[in-house]
């Protein structure tokens, strides 16, 4: 059988990506997408493991089989109405692949094709993870881990086609790379009354303003300046009209950090400040946290392995140590349990000028060959 070259693999990946882009599905609902993946893997005579849809997990036995590495792609789309006039625009109203998961899926399918044609060259066992529900909580990665997907894994790798990194660059960090995502809700219980008689009230809006100021002291005075942390209050709900001081105020927002210790510091101080400041004003304050994904921290040994591949395959100038970003990724769950690395494949430029989750976001398909080649080299060189 003719061994397909990277160019042909990329052409097929682009075709697959455009199909997936036209028929996106939301997190946890990717049943047509998973059926598309299953059919392709069956055509390639690749074993599909017994995991409940919509996720798909496949396994390929290596020639040595002493180690097993996993490669992961996410498959879900976003609840966004796509804008633009591309011929493969989303056919589903209000649902679109505005993050690049269609590209990740198509690239991993291309790698599956290469594997099926080159089994005699592959020493380690390979597990291909097409993961549902990256964009929501509860996480699709966490669910697969609970089902045992990592039990026989020695290392795991994933990519993200990244608009924030210039085209032609492949980058990562040798440690913390993406932030945790936790949300919070605060209820301040005061005592309402007429706006002309504030002395007879316990004003929850005024107390909320003190809380918001105090929270920023956590970042500036409690978190190590070398570390990164974000506390953002994105919504305040209080009152019904201009001349009434309400009984209650509700604040909701998000916390981001690059290390578990920073997350712990932020949450501990937010609780003490909420309870203490409210008590000082005669009110009652309660804070609840909505847990999201943990920080994404690359294993330095595996990340330097990726760096060596990039420098060798694409040249020294192609590799870049990227600055950590405060966005989150549930690939972090895998890295809590097993060594591995998450990699940005840069595509920023004219073809991909809009940021992720923008209604006009689009992938630069010119970078598909490099992403496919990177995965193949991981398979061939991992020892």
ZIVEN-V213846 format. One record per residue. N is the residue number from 1. RES is the residue in one small letter. PHI is phi in radians with two decimals (none if undefined). PSI is psi in whole degrees, -180 to 180 (999 if undefined). Layout:
[[N	RES	PHI	PSI] [N	RES	PHI	PSI]]
//
This chain:
[[1	x	none	137] [2	x	-1.15	133] [3	x	-1.43	119] [4	x	-1.18	137] [5	x	-1.48	173] [6	x	-1.11	-37] [7	x	-1.06	-45] [8	x	-1.20	-38] [9	x	-1.08	-41] [10	x	-1.17	-39] [11	x	-1.07	-42] [12	x	-1.19	-38] [13	x	-1.10	-40] [14	x	-1.13	-42] [15	x	-1.07	-46] [16	x	-1.10	-45] [17	x	-1.04	-42] [18	x	-1.18	-35] [19	x	-1.12	-49] [20	x	-1.08	-35] [21	x	-1.15	-35] [22	x	-1.24	-27] [23	x	-2.20	65] [24	x	-1.32	156] [25	x	-2.39	144] [26	x	-1.25	165] [27	x	-0.96	128] [28	x	1.46	-5] [29	x	-2.09	20] [30	x	-1.50	51] [31	x	-1.32	-38] [32	x	-1.17	-40] [33	x	-1.08	-46] [34	x	-1.16	-34] [35	x	-1.16	-38] [36	x	-1.07	-44] [37	x	-1.16	-47] [38	x	-1.02	-45] [39	x	-1.05	-43] [40	x	-1.13	-44] [41	x	-1.14	-37] [42	x	-1.12	-40] [43	x	-1.08	-31] [44	x	-1.52	2] [45	x	1.03	42] [46	x	-1.83	133] [47	x	-1.17	131] [48	x	-1.82	124] [49	x	-1.39	163] [50	x	-1.50	79] [51	x	-2.07	143] [52	x	-1.18	132] [53	x	-1.07	157] [54	x	-1.58	-3] [55	x	-1.23	154] [56	x	-2.29	130] [57	x	-2.21	129] [58	x	-2.15	161] [59	x	-2.42	136] [60	x	-2.22	123] [61	x	-1.31	129] [62	x	-1.47	169] [63	x	-1.23	-28] [64	x	-1.78	-48] [65	x	1.21	18] [66	x	-1.42	-22] [67	x	-2.28	158] [68	x	-2.27	127] [69	x	-2.00	148] [70	x	-1.98	143] [71	x	-2.11	132] [72	x	-2.13	141] [73	x	-2.28	144] [74	x	-1.69	150] [75	x	-2.16	-3] [76	x	-1.59	158] [77	x	-1.90	-176] [78	x	-2.04	154] [79	x	-1.41	69] [80	x	-2.29	139] [81	x	-1.44	117] [82	x	-1.27	141] [83	x	-2.03	152] [84	x	2.18	-177] [85	x	-2.28	24] [86	x	-1.10	146] [87	x	-1.15	-18] [88	x	-1.91	32] [89	x	-1.07	153] [90	x	-0.94	133] [91	x	-1.59	-2] [92	x	-1.89	117] [93	x	-1.05	123] [94	x	1.34	10] [95	x	-2.31	132] [96	x	-2.77	153] [97	x	-1.48	83] [98	x	-1.81	23] [99	x	-2.29	-22] [100	x	1.95	6] [101	x	-1.15	-29] [102	x	-1.06	-40] [103	x	-1.19	-42] [104	x	-1.06	-43] [105	x	-1.12	-46] [106	x	-1.12	-38] [107	x	-1.15	-43] [108	x	-1.20	-31] [109	x	-1.15	-37] [110	x	-1.13	-40] [111	x	-1.12	-39] [112	x	-1.05	-40] [113	x	-1.08	-45] [114	x	-1.06	-43] [115	x	-1.03	-44] [116	x	-1.10	-26] [117	x	-1.69	-5] [118	x	-2.36	34] [119	x	-1.01	-34] [120	x	-1.21	-15] [121	x	-1.62	-8] [122	x	-1.75	115] [123	x	-1.46	-50] [124	x	-1.39	158] [125	x	-1.17	148] [126	x	-2.15	131] [127	x	-2.00	125] [128	x	-1.80	122] [129	x	-1.97	111] [130	x	-1.77	99] [131	x	-1.66	133] [132	x	-1.40	160] [133	x	1.00	51] [134	x	-1.33	-30] [135	x	-1.48	-2] [136	x	-2.29	169] [137	x	-1.99	131] [138	x	-1.27	148] [139	x	-1.30	140] [140	x	-1.18	-32] [141	x	-1.16	-46] [142	x	-1.05	-40] [143	x	-1.10	-44] [144	x	-1.11	-38] [145	x	-1.10	-42] [146	x	-1.07	-29] [147	x	-1.47	-3] [148	x	1.72	16] [149	x	-1.13	-23] [150	x	-1.75	1] [151	x	-1.04	-34] [152	x	-1.91	18] [153	x	-1.66	137] [154	x	-1.71	-29] [155	x	-2.78	153] [156	x	-2.38	144] [157	x	-2.38	146] [158	x	-2.57	159] [159	x	-2.16	160] [160	x	-2.37	119] [161	x	-1.12	119] [162	x	-2.11	114] [163	x	-1.19	-26] [164	x	-1.38	-1] [165	x	-2.09	134] [166	x	-1.07	147] [167	x	-1.02	137] [168	x	1.71	-10] [169	x	-1.84	147] [170	x	-2.19	127] [171	x	-2.46	162] [172	x	-2.85	-178] [173	x	-2.03	161] [174	x	-1.77	51] [175	x	2.83	-140] [176	x	-1.02	130] [177	x	-2.21	-37] [178	x	-2.38	156] [179	x	-1.51	162] [180	x	-1.24	159] [181	x	-2.30	110] [182	x	-2.27	140] [183	x	-1.86	165] [184	x	-2.49	157] [185	x	-2.37	128] [186	x	-2.08	130] [187	x	-1.95	123] [188	x	-1.86	118] [189	x	-1.76	108] [190	x	-1.92	-145] [191	x	-2.52	115] [192	x	-1.44	173] [193	x	3.04	-168] [194	x	-1.31	141] [195	x	-1.10	-21] [196	x	-1.45	-8] [197	x	-2.27	61] [198	x	-1.10	-24] [199	x	-1.18	-15] [200	x	-1.71	8] [201	x	-2.12	170] [202	x	-2.10	101] [203	x	-1.41	108] [204	x	-1.22	-25] [205	x	-1.21	-45] [206	x	-1.07	-41] [207	x	-1.13	-39] [208	x	-1.04	-38] [209	x	-1.12	-36] [210	x	-1.18	-40] [211	x	-1.06	-46] [212	x	-1.08	-40] [213	x	-1.15	-44] [214	x	-1.13	-36] [215	x	-1.05	-35] [216	x	-1.21	-21] [217	x	-1.21	-24] [218	x	-1.08	-47] [219	x	-1.17	-44] [220	x	-1.44	-23] [221	x	-2.21	-7] [222	x	-2.09	-29] [223	x	-1.56	133] [224	x	-0.94	128] [225	x	-1.01	-22] [226	x	-1.26	-27] [227	x	-1.54	171] [228	x	-2.13	140] [229	x	-2.66	149] [230	x	-2.38	132] [231	x	-2.17	117] [232	x	-2.17	122] [233	x	-1.56	113] [234	x	-1.77	-10] [235	x	-2.69	134] [236	x	-2.21	128] [237	x	-2.12	118] [238	x	-2.87	138] [239	x	1.39	164] [240	x	-2.21	-19] [241	x	-2.74	176] [242	x	-1.30	-24] [243	x	-2.02	21] [244	x	-2.18	127] [245	x	-1.47	122] [246	x	-1.38	168] [247	x	-1.31	-40] [248	x	-2.29	159] [249	x	-2.41	143] [250	x	-2.13	130] [251	x	-2.04	134] [252	x	-2.25	149] [253	x	-2.98	-164] [254	x	-2.37	151] [255	x	-2.08	135] [256	x	-2.29	140] [257	x	-2.73	160] [258	x	-1.79	-7] [259	x	-2.38	149] [260	x	-1.03	-35] [261	x	-1.14	-39] [262	x	-1.14	-40] [263	x	-1.01	-45] [264	x	-1.08	-44] [265	x	-1.06	-48] [266	x	-1.05	-48] [267	x	-1.14	-43] [268	x	-1.06	-45] [269	x	-1.23	-35] [270	x	-1.10	-39] [271	x	-1.11	-49] [272	x	-1.15	-39] [273	x	-1.18	-42] [274	x	-1.07	-50] [275	x	-1.20	-42] [276	x	-1.23	-45] [277	x	-1.17	-43] [278	x	-1.09	-43] [279	x	-1.09	-39] [280	x	-1.09	-29] [281	x	-1.67	4] [282	x	1.49	12] [283	x	-1.85	176] [284	x	-2.07	131] [285	x	-2.15	137] [286	x	-2.34	133] [287	x	-2.09	135] [288	x	-2.11	140] [289	x	-1.85	137] [290	x	-1.83	107] [291	x	-1.23	135] [292	x	-2.07	-141] [293	x	-1.50	150] [294	x	-1.35	172] [295	x	-1.08	146] [296	x	-1.64	114] [297	x	-2.15	113] [298	x	-1.24	144] [299	x	-1.31	123] [300	x	-1.01	-37] [301	x	-1.11	-44] [302	x	-1.28	-36] [303	x	-1.19	-36] [304	x	-1.27	-29] [305	x	-1.07	-44] [306	x	-1.12	-43] [307	x	-0.99	-44] [308	x	-1.11	-39] [309	x	-1.09	-47] [310	x	-1.08	-46] [311	x	-1.11	-40] [312	x	-1.25	-43] [313	x	-1.43	-41] [314	x	-1.98	-7] [315	x	1.78	153] [316	x	-1.03	-36] [317	x	-1.25	-15] [318	x	-1.35	-25] [319	x	-1.51	143] [320	x	-2.51	131] [321	x	-1.38	113] [322	x	-1.53	157] [323	x	-1.34	140] [324	x	-1.01	149] [325	x	-2.04	153] [326	x	-1.59	5] [327	x	-1.33	163] [328	x	-2.00	166] [329	x	-2.71	131] [330	x	-1.40	3] [331	x	-1.02	-21] [332	x	-1.00	-33] [333	x	-1.08	-42] [334	x	-1.05	-43] [335	x	-1.29	-13] [336	x	-1.23	-25] [337	x	-1.91	-31] [338	x	-2.38	151] [339	x	-1.20	150] [340	x	3.04	-169] [341	x	-2.67	146] [342	x	-1.95	136] [343	x	-2.22	136] [344	x	-1.62	125] [345	x	-1.78	108] [346	x	-1.18	140] [347	x	-2.51	12] [348	x	-1.13	134] [349	x	2.81	-162] [350	x	-1.09	-42] [351	x	-1.27	-26] [352	x	-2.27	76] [353	x	-1.76	-15] [354	x	-1.69	144] [355	x	-1.25	163] [356	x	-0.99	139] [357	x	1.35	6] [358	x	-1.44	145] [359	x	-1.06	-20] [360	x	-1.87	11] [361	x	-0.98	142] [362	x	-2.64	154] [363	x	-1.50	149] [364	x	-1.65	104] [365	x	-1.23	-9] [366	x	-1.10	-22] [367	x	-1.55	-3] [368	x	-1.00	-44] [369	x	-1.01	-41] [370	x	-1.15	-40] [371	x	-1.14	-42] [372	x	-1.11	-46] [373	x	-1.08	-38] [374	x	-1.05	-48] [375	x	-1.06	-42] [376	x	-1.09	-43] [377	x	-1.14	-36] [378	x	-1.03	-45] [379	x	-1.07	-45] [380	x	-1.31	-29] [381	x	-1.87	-10] [382	x	-1.26	128] [383	x	-2.02	999]]
//
